[in-house]
Amino acid sequence: MLREIFKRHSISLLVAESGGNLVGYVLYFFTYSSFLAKPTLYIEDLFVLEEHRGGGIGRGLFLKCVAEAVRRGCGRMEWSVLNWNTKAIKFYEGLGARKLDEWSVFRLDEKALRALKK
């Protein structure tokens, strides 16, 4: 991950600290929307230590991503949330995000990638 952030610059990381301690981060990168003909900021991971949640740190990290998406001329921002993570779902909905029911996420894991390569 460090190589991708600092050498290849393919992903970006913002961190939050409190009292000199790392308490949260957001990891993001850019994809492209052919529907919009604009880039998309994709949040891979937004995390705040449990004891620091509810104080605006997650919101602040999220809003930094919003500002970066606007600065880069993105047509949208996207991320995934596990269905069972109701706290995260409420957090995002509280920021005005809407859950997309018309899309299904598909994945090939490493084993499947190797099997298809044969």
C-alpha positions, 0 to 999 in steps of 0.5 A: 500500500505504501508503494501505491501511495508514495511511489505510484500515486495510484491511491490517496490517503488522508489521515486524522489525528488527535493528540498526536495519535492517528485516529482515522483515515480515508483511502481513495482513488479515481475511476472513470464514468463513461456514462458521465464522461467524468472521473469518479472519486471512489472511497475504498475505506473510511475508518475512525477508531470507535472511541473517536466516532461521533465527534465529526472526524469521519464527516471531516474526512468524507468532506475532504473527499467531497472537496477533492472530487469537486476540485478534480471535476468528478461527476460523482463519488462512490463507495461500498458498504456492507449490508450489515453495517447499519451505523455506516449506512445511517452515517452516509444517508445522513450526509445525503447519499442514497443506496443504489438498489439497481446495481449489483457488485461483482468480484473475481477474487485472486483464485478466480483470476488465476483460474481464468488466466489459464 
